[in-house]
């Protein structure tokens, strides 16, 4: 059985001045250029959230029929970039880990459709509930409970989590690029391109970016992922200028258009950001609108998703950068978890939903980033984006998603660290890996793996080997998976 490598933070290296000393750049086997380049790659891989988050939370009316920021998507975009920038910088400086934060996808959809839209709720009430969830998680971190749970997870399950996330982000990359789609007739869950055929110029951009990155990596060119994104973006701009493809439309009239944004040069490169959404939350408003029981269940759902998504993400990023110790734990685990918990609170306080650690950070790690300096670079770029938001729209998803596919491949290589001939670990690991992409949920995969692992230990007469915290977590996941029947039973 192979185990994760000892953290590379212990490797000696030459001193390169105060910056090198503070971030331990040389000691982690990196360079200043790699950290900066990795930061750029991570930013481009996750910058889509500045466009996508407003489309998710800005287009759904709350229980009173009102829209967040009165429907001003530019305001939501500016606050989304601001929150991501500040939290990523804090992660880099405080935790010194190559992990960037931004509004969590999935979490924002849950807040929009499962919280804010409930009868009697307002967007301010919903964001207040997000702040409450962040406070609860922070308490769990400061008491050591969250870190203790993390350390109680068997090392090979941590490997499975990393591999599963690799497949998950590969699937995200293929879906967002349009190379894999949900067919109109829904005869099968997904299909290749449109009606089983790869077609359209945006798909060409994706394939060129993907193959270019692969070729550059094989040729051992430093900066392969970043160069691939840049070349694919330039190609997309040229194609759009010549053929005027336009974006895909909700009615499906232009299926071969750009999936999110059209890569055209904007008329204005600089805009003054509007941060009026900051502080748009009502901490206790949800209690009067929904009642204590309903609020408890909603907070529990948000908390559990945030709790284990971050655990899986920081393990996956650490494994990709050889930053984990023998037990599969990253350096300064508690600091990472504290910042992530603050992200949930800050996201709610900023009115843009919970900020969480992004698996796209693995793109920067794949480019060579090993320290928090890359996160600082990401944060600075997000802060600049508040003024340069028109430039973000230039990069189409088809140019950014090849990075996710390549990083998925890199993370998949860790699968050899699982003992596939030992069914007690192989079956839970398998369920962890496959359910993440198949359910489009990191939490679902982790939960299935944990519950199955405990169950198999019990039926094999090895219950004494199960850490007490694993019992607690497995029971919590059973509650999580059955939360809808429980709500029905309680009438909430």
LUMBAFI-169009 format. One record per residue (C-alpha): residue in three letters; chain; y, x, z. Coordinates in pm, whole numbers. Each point is the difference from the previous one (the first is absolute). Last residue first. Layout:
> code,unit,Y,X,Z
> ALA,A,Y,X,Z;
...
This chain:
> code,unit,Y,X,Z
> UNK,A,2162,-4128,792;
> UNK,A,-271,-259,82;
> UNK,A,-192,224,237;
> UNK,A,-321,-38,-200;
> UNK,A,185,28,-326;
> UNK,A,172,318,120;
> UNK,A,-338,138,110;
> UNK,A,-150,-88,-339;
> UNK,A,289,195,-161;
> UNK,A,-31,300,235;
> UNK,A,-368,60,-64;
> UNK,A,36,338,-169;
> UNK,A,256,110,259;
> UNK,A,-210,-119,296;
> UNK,A,-297,194,-134;
> UNK,A,242,290,-45;
> UNK,A,104,-23,363;
> UNK,A,-365,5,105;
> UNK,A,-59,315,-206;
> UNK,A,311,159,151;
> UNK,A,-115,-69,356;
> UNK,A,-351,128,-61;
> UNK,A,142,308,-175;
> UNK,A,218,55,308;
> UNK,A,-307,17,220;
> UNK,A,-148,277,-221;
> UNK,A,-334,-103,-146;
> UNK,A,-278,246,86;
> UNK,A,-127,-225,282;
> UNK,A,-69,-271,-258;
> UNK,A,-265,221,-159;
> UNK,A,-290,-247,-5;
> UNK,A,-15,-7,-380;
> UNK,A,125,-360,-1;
> UNK,A,302,108,208;
> UNK,A,93,300,-215;
> UNK,A,-29,-217,-310;
> UNK,A,240,-258,145;
> UNK,A,257,260,105;
> UNK,A,4,155,-348;
> UNK,A,17,-342,-166;
> UNK,A,304,-106,203;
> UNK,A,181,328,-69;
> UNK,A,-75,6,-373;
> UNK,A,100,-362,-53;
> UNK,A,325,55,190;
> UNK,A,91,313,-192;
> UNK,A,-57,-171,-333;
> UNK,A,193,-312,99;
> UNK,A,290,211,130;
> UNK,A,37,196,-323;
> UNK,A,35,-326,-191;
> UNK,A,-26,-77,-371;
> UNK,A,-327,-180,75;
> UNK,A,-203,190,-263;
> UNK,A,211,317,30;
> UNK,A,-43,32,378;
> UNK,A,-338,-171,11;
> UNK,A,-179,277,-190;
> UNK,A,76,294,229;
> UNK,A,-34,-165,340;
> UNK,A,-316,-180,-108;
> UNK,A,-153,329,-116;
> UNK,A,102,180,320;
> UNK,A,-156,-276,212;
> UNK,A,-320,29,-208;
> UNK,A,-10,382,-1;
> UNK,A,60,48,373;
> UNK,A,-308,-168,146;
> UNK,A,-173,36,-336;
> UNK,A,-25,379,30;
> UNK,A,-93,129,-348;
> UNK,A,360,-41,-117;
> UNK,A,128,252,254;
> UNK,A,372,-19,-86;
> UNK,A,204,316,-70;
> UNK,A,-98,-16,-369;
> UNK,A,241,-294,-36;
> UNK,A,293,241,41;
> UNK,A,31,28,-378;
> UNK,A,130,-356,-12;
> UNK,A,332,119,142;
> UNK,A,71,218,-304;
> UNK,A,-99,-280,-236;
> UNK,A,228,-245,175;
> UNK,A,278,258,-30;
> UNK,A,-47,-2,-377;
> UNK,A,7,-379,-18;
> UNK,A,311,-22,218;
> UNK,A,184,261,-206;
> UNK,A,-78,-194,-319;
> UNK,A,189,-292,160;
> UNK,A,350,148,-36;
> UNK,A,54,-21,-378;
> UNK,A,-156,-347,-42;
> UNK,A,196,-113,304;
> UNK,A,320,53,-192;
> UNK,A,246,273,103;
> UNK,A,347,-105,-117;
> UNK,A,35,-258,278;
> UNK,A,45,279,250;
> UNK,A,310,115,-188;
> UNK,A,180,-332,57;
> UNK,A,-53,45,376;
> UNK,A,220,308,6;
> UNK,A,207,-74,308;
> UNK,A,-280,-127,225;
> UNK,A,-224,235,-198;
> UNK,A,174,295,159;
> UNK,A,-141,-115,334;
> UNK,A,-344,-30,-160;
> UNK,A,31,353,-139;
> UNK,A,98,131,344;
> UNK,A,-303,-169,154;
> UNK,A,-240,142,-257;
> UNK,A,140,348,58;
> UNK,A,-40,-49,377;
> UNK,A,-359,-108,-61;
> UNK,A,-59,322,-198;
> UNK,A,143,197,291;
> UNK,A,-255,-166,226;
> UNK,A,-263,248,-106;
> UNK,A,-290,53,-241;
> UNK,A,134,-78,-348;
> UNK,A,-206,154,-282;
> UNK,A,16,-251,-287;
> UNK,A,-303,-187,134;
> UNK,A,193,-26,326;
> UNK,A,283,-161,-196;
> UNK,A,-238,-256,-149;
> UNK,A,-160,-48,343;
> UNK,A,335,-141,112;
> UNK,A,-93,-296,-222;
> UNK,A,-205,-110,303;
> UNK,A,324,-120,151;
> UNK,A,64,-14,374;
> UNK,A,156,-328,110;
> UNK,A,338,-168,15;
> UNK,A,-23,-364,106;
> UNK,A,215,-257,-178;
> UNK,A,340,38,-177;
> UNK,A,242,-149,255;
> UNK,A,115,337,134;
> UNK,A,-111,-97,351;
> UNK,A,-343,-98,-136;
> UNK,A,-37,330,-180;
> UNK,A,125,193,303;
> UNK,A,-257,-157,232;
> UNK,A,-290,65,-237;
> UNK,A,126,351,-69;
> UNK,A,25,76,371;
> UNK,A,-375,-49,11;
> UNK,A,-46,244,-288;
> UNK,A,219,253,180;
> UNK,A,-207,-33,317;
> UNK,A,-327,23,-195;
> UNK,A,99,326,-167;
> UNK,A,115,145,331;
> UNK,A,-330,-101,161;
> UNK,A,-203,172,-269;
> UNK,A,181,331,30;
> UNK,A,-251,176,-226;
> UNK,A,-238,-223,-197;
> UNK,A,-337,-110,142;
> UNK,A,-328,19,-193;
> UNK,A,-203,123,297;
> UNK,A,-20,358,-130;
> UNK,A,380,10,-49;
> UNK,A,192,-160,-286;
> UNK,A,272,156,-216;
> UNK,A,-205,85,-309;
> UNK,A,268,-163,-220;
> UNK,A,-213,-284,-142;
> UNK,A,-161,-45,341;
> UNK,A,339,-35,167;
> UNK,A,115,-260,-252;
> UNK,A,-320,-200,43;
> UNK,A,11,26,379;
> UNK,A,366,-104,11;
> UNK,A,-73,-298,-224;
> UNK,A,-305,-125,183;
> UNK,A,174,-2,335;
> UNK,A,311,-152,-152;
> UNK,A,-193,-290,-151;
> UNK,A,-181,-34,332;
> UNK,A,289,-97,226;
> UNK,A,218,-166,-264;
> UNK,A,-272,-252,-90;
> UNK,A,-88,-55,364;
> UNK,A,363,-45,99;
> UNK,A,85,-248,-276;
> UNK,A,-296,-221,87;
> UNK,A,64,27,374;
> UNK,A,368,-85,-47;
> UNK,A,-98,-311,-199;
> UNK,A,-258,-105,259;
> UNK,A,242,48,290;
> UNK,A,276,-186,-183;
> UNK,A,-230,-298,-56;
> UNK,A,-99,-6,367;
> UNK,A,358,38,130;
> UNK,A,162,-284,-195;
> UNK,A,101,-21,-365;
> UNK,A,378,-42,-30;
> UNK,A,98,65,361;
> UNK,A,-222,307,16;
> UNK,A,104,120,-347;
> UNK,A,364,30,106;
> UNK,A,-72,263,262;
> UNK,A,120,317,-175;
> UNK,A,229,-159,-257;
> UNK,A,49,243,-287;
> UNK,A,266,94,-255;
> UNK,A,106,327,163;
> UNK,A,47,170,-335;
> UNK,A,27,-252,-286;
> UNK,A,365,93,-63;
> UNK,A,-104,340,-132;
> UNK,A,157,-32,-346;
> UNK,A,-26,321,-200;
> UNK,A,282,114,-234;
> UNK,A,-149,58,-345;
> UNK,A,-47,317,-205;
> UNK,A,-171,48,-336;
> UNK,A,181,-283,-175;
> UNK,A,-108,-119,-347;
> UNK,A,-364,62,85;
> UNK,A,-232,211,-219;
> UNK,A,-293,-219,-98;
> UNK,A,-349,21,146;
> UNK,A,-72,-374,29;
> UNK,A,-105,-88,354;
> UNK,A,-308,-166,147;
> UNK,A,-303,-25,-231;
> UNK,A,158,118,-323;
> UNK,A,-97,-225,-291;
> UNK,A,-347,-46,-146;
> UNK,A,-50,-344,152;
> UNK,A,326,-140,-146;
> UNK,A,-37,-379,11;
> UNK,A,-192,7,328;
> UNK,A,214,-273,161;
> UNK,A,118,245,267;
> UNK,A,139,235,-269;
> UNK,A,-95,361,-59;
> UNK,A,299,225,-47;
> UNK,A,171,93,-326;
> UNK,A,-152,165,-307;
> UNK,A,320,111,-171;
> UNK,A,-188,208,-264;
> UNK,A,218,311,-40;
> UNK,A,189,13,330;
> UNK,A,-307,-119,194;
> UNK,A,-214,273,-155;
> UNK,A,258,270,74;
> UNK,A,40,-111,362;
> UNK,A,-379,-16,45;
> UNK,A,-46,351,-141;
> UNK,A,263,132,242;
> UNK,A,-180,-173,286;
> UNK,A,-341,136,-107;
> UNK,A,142,352,-17;
> UNK,A,154,-31,348;
> UNK,A,-309,-152,161;
> UNK,A,-229,263,-153;
> UNK,A,230,281,105;
> UNK,A,-8,-128,358;
> UNK,A,-380,-20,2;
> UNK,A,-51,344,-152;
> UNK,A,251,178,223;
> UNK,A,-191,329,4;
> UNK,A,-206,38,-317;
> UNK,A,-366,71,78;
> UNK,A,-109,-52,-365;
> UNK,A,-237,-267,126;
> UNK,A,295,-151,187;
> UNK,A,219,10,-310;
> UNK,A,-269,-173,-206;
> UNK,A,-53,-272,263;
> UNK,A,376,-56,37;
> UNK,A,35,-32,-377;
> UNK,A,-297,-237,-19;
> UNK,A,150,-235,259;
> UNK,A,354,12,-139;
> UNK,A,-116,-57,-357;
> UNK,A,-227,-283,115;
> UNK,A,278,-173,192;
> UNK,A,250,35,-285;
> UNK,A,-257,-136,-246;
> UNK,A,-57,-296,231;
> UNK,A,374,-68,-9;
> UNK,A,-21,11,-383;
> UNK,A,-239,-294,-24;
> UNK,A,-376,-39,-18;
> UNK,A,-312,101,187;
> UNK,A,-255,-268,-90;
> UNK,A,-215,-219,226;
> UNK,A,205,-314,-50;
> UNK,A,317,190,92;
> UNK,A,-64,330,179;
> UNK,A,-353,49,131;
> UNK,A,-112,-295,210;
> UNK,A,26,-133,352;
> UNK,A,-143,-283,211;
> UNK,A,-217,-144,-280;
> UNK,A,30,-335,-176;
> UNK,A,354,-22,141;
> UNK,A,123,-155,-326;
> UNK,A,320,204,7;
> UNK,A,-184,321,78;
> UNK,A,102,199,309;
> UNK,A,102,341,-127;
> UNK,A,-106,363,-32;
> UNK,A,202,239,-218;
> UNK,A,309,-196,101;
> UNK,A,149,296,184;
> UNK,A,25,-195,323;
> UNK,A,-369,-90,-16;
> UNK,A,-121,354,-77;
> UNK,A,222,156,266;
> UNK,A,-95,-257,262;
> UNK,A,-368,59,-79;
> UNK,A,50,374,41;
> UNK,A,187,-74,324;
> UNK,A,-302,-190,131;
> UNK,A,-256,255,-120;
> UNK,A,182,272,192;
> UNK,A,43,-234,296;
> UNK,A,-376,-40,9;
> UNK,A,-49,376,-8;
> UNK,A,237,49,294;
> UNK,A,-158,-281,200;
> UNK,A,-345,141,-72;
> UNK,A,110,338,134;
> UNK,A,127,-170,316;
> UNK,A,-337,-175,26;
> UNK,A,-159,345,-20;
> UNK,A,208,125,294;
> UNK,A,-102,-284,232;
> UNK,A,298,-207,126;
> UNK,A,77,66,368;
> UNK,A,291,230,-89;
> UNK,A,189,-284,-167;
> UNK,A,-65,-234,289;
> UNK,A,136,260,242;
> UNK,A,308,46,-219;
> UNK,A,76,-373,13;
> UNK,A,-64,-23,374;
> UNK,A,213,299,101;
> UNK,A,241,-209,206;
> UNK,A,282,105,-231;
> UNK,A,-198,-107,-307;
> UNK,A,-94,-344,132;
> UNK,A,360,-54,109;
> UNK,A,118,93,-350;
> UNK,A,-246,-250,-149;
> UNK,A,140,-281,215;
> UNK,A,359,93,-85;
> UNK,A,-81,3,-372;
> UNK,A,-154,-346,21;
> UNK,A,312,-128,177;
> UNK,A,217,145,-277;
> UNK,A,-213,-179,-261;
> UNK,A,47,-325,194;
> UNK,A,375,53,-14;
> UNK,A,-30,41,-377;
> UNK,A,-166,-341,-21;
> UNK,A,266,-164,220;
> UNK,A,279,147,-216;
> UNK,A,-178,-127,-312;
> UNK,A,0,-347,151;
> UNK,A,-293,-195,141;
> UNK,A,-7,-374,61;
> UNK,A,-290,-65,-234;
> UNK,A,-174,322,-99;
> UNK,A,148,186,-299;
> UNK,A,112,299,209;
> UNK,A,-348,66,142;
> UNK,A,-292,-22,-244;
> UNK,A,173,15,-339;
> UNK,A,279,249,64;
> UNK,A,-139,188,300;
> UNK,A,-343,15,-163;
> UNK,A,153,125,-325;
> UNK,A,193,266,192;
> UNK,A,-317,111,179;
> UNK,A,-185,13,-332;
> UNK,A,224,280,-113;
> UNK,A,146,183,297;
> UNK,A,372,76,-15;
> UNK,A,42,376,-11;
> UNK,A,-132,310,173;
> UNK,A,-78,354,-113;
> UNK,A,-277,222,135;
> UNK,A,-4,377,-44;
> UNK,A,-15,60,379;
> UNK,A,253,184,215;
> UNK,A,-13,-278,265;
> UNK,A,368,-9,107;
> UNK,A,170,155,-302;
> UNK,A,-215,-138,-281;
> UNK,A,-65,-337,160;
> UNK,A,371,-39,83;
> UNK,A,90,82,-360;
> UNK,A,-248,-258,-128;
> UNK,A,140,-261,241;
> UNK,A,361,50,-113;
> UNK,A,-77,-5,-370;
> UNK,A,-236,-297,8;
> UNK,A,251,-205,198;
> UNK,A,282,88,-240;
> UNK,A,-208,-69,-312;
> UNK,A,-99,-347,122;
> UNK,A,360,-66,110;
> UNK,A,127,79,-351;
> UNK,A,-274,-207,-166;
> UNK,A,66,-300,227;
> UNK,A,371,14,-84;
> UNK,A,-77,25,-372;
> UNK,A,-236,-298,27;
> UNK,A,280,-235,109;
> UNK,A,-199,-322,63;
> UNK,A,220,-117,283;
> UNK,A,-85,324,182;
> UNK,A,-347,-150,57;
> UNK,A,-23,-345,-158;
> UNK,A,55,-333,172;
> UNK,A,-228,-304,-20;
> UNK,A,-16,-56,377;
> UNK,A,-358,126,28;
> UNK,A,93,312,-194;
> UNK,A,48,17,-376;
> UNK,A,-196,266,-191;
> UNK,A,178,205,-270;
> UNK,A,148,278,212;
> UNK,A,-315,93,188;
> UNK,A,-219,82,-300;
> UNK,A,248,87,-276;
> UNK,A,216,188,250;
> UNK,A,-306,208,98;
> UNK,A,-94,83,-359;
> UNK,A,311,184,-117;
> UNK,A,52,233,296;
> UNK,A,-380,3,43;
> UNK,A,-34,163,-343;
> UNK,A,130,321,155;
> UNK,A,-354,65,130;
> UNK,A,-143,242,-259;
> UNK,A,343,135,-91;
> UNK,A,67,85,364;
> UNK,A,-340,160,52;
> UNK,A,49,220,-305;
> UNK,A,350,103,107;
> UNK,A,-121,88,349;
> UNK,A,-287,202,-142;
> UNK,A,246,201,-211;
> UNK,A,215,70,305;
> UNK,A,-300,99,210;
> UNK,A,-151,208,-280;
> UNK,A,327,188,-57;
> UNK,A,36,79,371;
> UNK,A,-349,143,7;
> UNK,A,-332,-111,147;
> UNK,A,-294,155,183;
> UNK,A,49,-194,320;
> UNK,A,128,306,182;
> UNK,A,244,64,-283;
> UNK,A,166,-340,35;
> UNK,A,-4,-19,379;
> UNK,A,275,-268,-17;
> UNK,A,231,170,252;
> UNK,A,-101,356,-93;
> UNK,A,39,-46,-375;
> UNK,A,339,-161,46;
> UNK,A,109,270,247;
> UNK,A,-97,291,-226;
> UNK,A,-298,76,-221;
> UNK,A,-252,144,243;
> UNK,A,-327,112,-153;
> UNK,A,-316,-199,57;
> UNK,A,-270,-56,255;
> UNK,A,-232,-295,-42;
> UNK,A,-4,-227,302;
> UNK,A,185,-280,-179;
> UNK,A,-294,-3,-239;
> UNK,A,-173,-245,226;
> UNK,A,-368,72,34;
> UNK,A,-185,-147,-296;
> UNK,A,-150,-345,8;
> UNK,A,-373,-3,67;
> UNK,A,-300,50,-223;
> UNK,A,-341,-135,89;
